[in-house]
Amino acid sequence: MRDDRPDEGRYIPPMGLAERRAIKAFQDNLPALTAELQGLAGFAVPIEINFDQLAHPDYASSYDELWRKVYFEPTIAALKAIAVDDMGKDALKAGLKKIVFCNSKDTSNSDYAVTFADGVATIDHAPATNVDYVSDRASALIKALEKGL
């Protein structure tokens, strides 16, 4: 398969109407999820979501469940664990610059999918693989944040 996006290194199938509708439905609920993440972080941390990479044509009807479990629930759990005291809250405010959810590598192993570098916490995970391994991704993010903050 040919990839017309050389910077991403993988083929992303074009989105159809079902995918665009499912993304729109998810985006309609995004303010509540964003507010929860920012509330836990203690400040308005920017959240970047690469919907083109997360959208898979075979799973449009499940985007809400998949994306919550793969990206949002682990991040919520990690921020709760880090912000358990003032030291953690202060560390987040000082060191967390952005949260990114993407799928640039089709990685499904939490140890490789979760990173924290240069103030950016990233979950770069396949959106429909190992979905129920929420605690693994949360643990990996906690570990990365604790090491980098």
N, C-alpha and C positions, 0 to 999 in steps of 0.2 A: 504494500500500500504506500502511496506517495503522501508525504506530509508537506503541505504548502506553507507551514509555519516552521522554518528552520530552527527557531529558538526554543521550540518546545520538544522536538525530538520524537514525537509520536503522532499517529494519525488520530484526528478527532472527527468523528462523523458529523455531517451537517445536521443541524437541528430542524425538526419538523414542527408542525403546529402543536402537537401533544407536548413536546418538550418545552416549547415557549410558554404554553399555558401553565404547565407545572412549575416552571421557574417563576412566573408571575404570581402564582398562588403562594409560593414559598416567600417571595419578596414582600407580599402583602403582610405576612406575619413576622417579617424580619425586624421591624422596629422593637417588638417585645423581646426578641432574643438578643438583639444588640444592646438594649437597655439593661438586660440581666447581666450580660458580660461586662458592660461598662460599670454597672453598679458594684459588681464583685471586684473589679479592678480598682475601683475608687476614683476613676477619672474617665474621660471620654476617649478611651484608646481607639484609634482607627481600626476598623475591621474590613479586610479586603477579601472578597470571595470571587474566585474565577469560575463563574457559572458555565462558561464554555467548556471548561475542563471537567466540571462535575456532572454535566448533563450527559446521560447515556440513553440512547433511544429505546433500549429494552426495559428501562426502569422508570419512565416518566411518572407512572401512577404511584410510585413509592418514594419520590424525591423527599417529601417531608420527613418520613420516618428515617430514611437512609442518611440524609444530611444531618439530621439532629443527632443520631447515634454516632456517626463517624466523626463529625466535626464539633458540634456544639456541646453535647453532653460531656465529652472528655475535657473540653476547655473550661466549662462551668465547674466541673469537679476539681480541676487543677487550680483554678483561681480561688475557689473556696479553701482549698488546702493551703495555698500560699498566703492568702489574706486572713489567716486565722488570728493574727495578732498585729499590733502596730508596726513591728519590724517588717513583717511580710508586706503589709500595705504600703509602707514607705518604699520598700525595695521595688515593688511593682510600679509605683509612680515614678521612681527614678530611672528604672531600667527597661520597662516594657514600652516600646514605641509603636508597635503595630501587631495585629493578629492576622494571619493569612491562612485561608482555606483554599487548597488547590489540589489538582491531580496531574502533576506534570510528568510523573514517572510510573504510574500504575503500581505503586508500592502498597503492599498489604501487611507488612510487618511493622509494628509500632516502633520498634527500635530504629528503623530507617526512615519512617514516615514523619516522625516528630522531631523538630529541631528548634533551637533558640539561639540565634546569632545576630549580633549587632542590633539588639533590641527588638528583633522580629521573632515572634513565636509562630511557627508554621506547622500545620498539619497538611502534609502533601501525601495523601492517601487515596487509594482507589475507592470510589464512593459506594461500591456495592459488594465489597469483599471484606470478610471478617467483621461484618457490621456489628455484631453483638459483643465484640471485644472492647467495649467502651472502657472498662477499667484498665486494660492494657495501655490504651492510648492516653488515658488520664495519668497513669503512673509514669509513662514515658515523658509526658509534658511536665509533670511535677519535677521529675528528676532533672530535666533540661533547664527548667526555670530556676530551680534551687542552685544548680551549678553555675548558671550564667548571671544571676542577679547579685 
